[in-house]
Amino acid sequence: MFGRKKKTVSVAIAQGMADNDGWVIIDVRTKLERKDGHIPGSIHYSLDSLNQRLPKLKDKKVLAVCRSGSRSATAVGILDSNGIEAMNIKGGMNAWNRAGLPTRKGK
């Protein structure tokens, strides 16, 4: 497993991991936040519903994203404690947007 310092990745590295290394991005924000713009191909599992979704993530490597990185850090803790390899996207959607990476509006 990863050491504590390696539980966070930059948006650029996260994009590469999702595009090339089979990592799944889960968006743990609310539906309303996600509707305003999300990472194409990401899956919406709000932080409140994450525990119910754990069985769907058991065999996945997960990158978690929220608005700023706080809720997704909590999600990484939940995933990690359930044996799911997970990393937090540093700075969340704020950093993703600042980097000019692709987003999609709506569902």
C-alpha positions in Angstrom: 0.0 0.0 0.0 1.0 3.6 -0.3 2.6 5.6 2.5 0.7 8.6 3.9 2.4 11.2 1.8 1.6 9.3 -1.4 -2.2 9.4 -0.9 -2.5 12.7 -2.9 -1.7 13.2 -6.6 -1.7 16.4 -8.7 -4.4 16.9 -11.3 -2.0 16.3 -14.2 -0.8 13.0 -12.7 -4.4 12.0 -11.9 -5.5 12.6 -15.5 -2.7 10.4 -16.7 -3.6 7.7 -14.2 -7.2 7.7 -15.3 -6.4 7.8 -19.0 -3.6 5.3 -19.1 -3.4 3.2 -15.9 -6.9 2.1 -15.3 -7.8 4.3 -12.3 -11.4 5.3 -11.9 -12.3 8.8 -10.8 -15.1 9.2 -8.3 -16.7 12.6 -7.7 -17.8 12.8 -4.1 -19.5 16.2 -4.3 -23.3 16.8 -4.3 -25.4 16.4 -7.4 -25.8 20.1 -7.7 -22.0 20.7 -7.5 -21.4 18.0 -10.1 -24.0 19.5 -12.5 -22.0 22.7 -12.6 -19.0 20.8 -14.1 -17.3 17.5 -13.6 -14.5 15.4 -15.0 -15.6 13.5 -18.1 -15.8 9.8 -17.4 -15.9 10.3 -13.6 -18.5 8.4 -11.5 -20.7 10.3 -9.1 -20.8 8.7 -5.6 -21.5 11.5 -3.1 -19.6 11.2 0.1 -22.8 10.5 1.9 -23.5 7.5 -0.3 -19.9 6.1 -0.5 -20.3 3.4 2.1 -23.2 1.9 0.2 -21.2 2.0 -3.0 -18.1 0.2 -1.7 -19.0 -3.2 -3.2 -18.9 -1.6 -6.7 -15.4 -0.4 -6.0 -13.8 -3.5 -4.5 -11.7 -4.4 -7.5 -10.9 -0.8 -8.7 -8.1 1.7 -8.1 -9.8 4.9 -7.2 -9.0 8.6 -7.6 -11.3 10.7 -5.5 -12.2 14.3 -6.3 -14.4 17.0 -4.6 -14.4 20.8 -4.8 -11.1 21.5 -3.0 -9.7 18.1 -1.8 -11.2 17.9 1.7 -14.2 15.6 1.2 -12.2 13.5 -1.2 -9.5 13.1 1.5 -12.2 11.7 3.7 -13.3 9.4 0.9 -9.8 8.1 0.5 -9.7 7.2 4.2 -13.0 5.3 3.9 -11.9 3.5 0.8 -8.4 2.7 2.2 -9.9 1.3 5.4 -12.0 -1.0 3.3 -9.1 -2.4 1.4 -9.6 -0.3 -1.8 -6.5 1.4 -3.3 -7.4 5.1 -3.4 -5.7 8.5 -3.9 -7.0 12.1 -3.5 -6.8 14.5 -6.4 -4.9 17.5 -4.8 -6.9 20.7 -4.9 -10.0 19.0 -6.3 -12.1 20.5 -9.1 -10.7 24.0 -8.2 -7.2 22.8 -9.2 -8.6 20.8 -12.2 -10.3 23.9 -13.5 -7.3 26.1 -12.9 -5.2 23.7 -14.9 -7.6 24.0 -17.8 -8.3 20.3 -17.9 -11.5 19.1 -19.6 -14.8 19.3 -17.8 -18.4 18.5 -18.7 -21.6 20.2 -17.5 -24.7 18.4 -16.6 -25.1 14.8 -15.5 
